[in-house]
Amino acid sequence: MNKTLKPEKLELLLRDIRNVLHTRGNPAWVTLVDLCADLKLQGRWRAGWFSLNPYHLGNYLRQFYLEPEWRPDSAGISRGGYRFEVLDNLFSRYVEGPPIKVAVTEVKP
């Protein structure tokens, strides 16, 4: 079963993703795993019945017809993620206002 979010929640999700990437210096590539870990630090994405995971995050972003790309990490394990330029295109269309700095996790190389 694919989960979907209401438009106002999708806008909030995109805003939070943009803030995370802004805090990280807009990396060229971000994995779903790292993005979920950072989003959970924002509180709203891990509360109650709703706990964000990479599978669900990928499904939510598919509502914008965005599919994750797959690249091997340093251990050779294929990880799903997104290029910043693709996400930035979504931000420019759906998110208003400037990004802000937020708490993020330490990304392991």
C-alpha positions as CSV (number, residue, x, y, z in Angstrom):
1,M,0.0,0.0,0.0
2,N,1.4,3.4,-1.0
3,K,1.0,6.1,1.5
4,T,0.2,9.7,0.4
5,L,0.2,13.0,2.2
6,K,-2.3,15.9,2.0
7,P,-1.0,18.9,0.0
8,E,-0.3,21.0,3.2
9,K,1.7,18.1,4.7
10,L,3.7,17.7,1.4
11,E,4.5,21.4,1.4
12,L,5.7,21.1,5.0
13,L,7.8,18.0,4.1
14,L,9.4,19.8,1.2
15,R,10.2,22.8,3.4
16,D,11.8,20.6,6.0
17,I,13.8,18.8,3.4
18,R,15.0,22.1,2.0
19,N,16.0,23.3,5.5
20,V,18.0,20.1,6.1
21,L,19.8,20.4,2.8
22,H,20.5,24.1,3.4
23,T,22.0,23.2,6.8
24,R,24.2,20.6,5.1
25,G,25.4,23.1,2.5
26,N,23.2,21.8,-0.3
27,P,25.1,18.6,-1.0
28,A,25.0,17.3,-4.6
29,W,23.6,14.0,-3.4
30,V,21.6,12.9,-0.4
31,T,20.4,9.4,0.5
32,L,16.9,8.6,1.7
33,V,18.4,7.1,4.9
34,D,20.3,10.2,5.8
35,L,17.4,12.5,4.9
36,C,15.0,10.5,7.1
37,A,17.4,10.6,10.0
38,D,17.6,14.4,9.7
39,L,13.9,14.9,9.3
40,K,13.1,12.8,12.4
41,L,15.2,15.4,14.4
42,Q,12.5,17.9,13.4
43,G,10.0,16.1,15.7
44,R,6.9,16.2,13.5
45,W,8.2,13.3,11.3
46,R,8.5,10.8,14.2
47,A,5.6,11.6,16.4
48,G,2.6,9.3,17.2
49,W,1.4,7.0,14.5
50,F,3.6,8.7,11.9
51,S,7.2,7.6,11.7
52,L,9.1,8.5,8.6
53,N,11.2,5.8,7.0
54,P,13.1,5.8,3.6
55,Y,10.4,3.7,1.9
56,H,7.6,6.1,2.9
57,L,9.7,9.2,2.1
58,G,10.3,7.8,-1.4
59,N,6.5,7.2,-1.8
60,Y,5.7,10.7,-0.6
61,L,8.1,12.3,-3.1
62,R,6.6,10.1,-5.9
63,Q,3.5,12.3,-5.5
64,F,5.7,14.9,-7.4
65,Y,6.6,12.2,-10.0
66,L,10.1,12.0,-8.5
67,E,11.8,8.6,-8.4
68,P,14.9,8.0,-6.2
69,E,18.1,7.2,-8.0
70,W,20.3,4.3,-6.8
71,R,24.0,4.7,-6.1
72,P,26.5,2.5,-4.2
73,D,27.8,3.8,-0.9
74,S,31.4,3.4,0.3
75,A,30.6,-0.2,1.3
76,G,29.2,-1.0,-2.1
77,I,25.6,-1.2,-0.9
78,S,23.1,0.5,-3.3
79,R,21.3,3.4,-1.6
80,G,18.3,5.4,-2.9
81,G,18.6,9.1,-2.9
82,Y,18.2,12.3,-4.8
83,R,20.4,14.9,-6.6
84,F,20.1,18.4,-5.1
85,E,19.4,20.0,-8.4
86,V,16.2,17.8,-8.8
87,L,15.0,18.6,-5.2
88,D,15.9,22.3,-5.7
89,N,13.6,22.4,-8.7
90,L,10.7,21.1,-6.4
91,F,11.6,23.7,-3.8
92,S,11.4,26.6,-6.3
93,R,8.0,25.5,-7.4
94,Y,6.3,24.5,-4.1
95,V,8.1,26.2,-1.1
96,E,8.0,29.9,-0.3
97,G,10.3,31.9,2.0
98,P,14.0,31.5,2.8
99,P,15.5,28.2,4.2
100,I,16.5,28.1,7.8
101,K,19.2,26.2,9.7
102,V,18.0,23.1,11.5
103,A,19.5,20.2,13.5
104,V,21.0,17.4,11.4
105,T,22.7,14.1,12.2
106,E,26.3,13.4,11.5
107,V,26.6,11.7,8.1
108,K,29.0,8.8,8.0
109,P,31.3,8.8,4.9
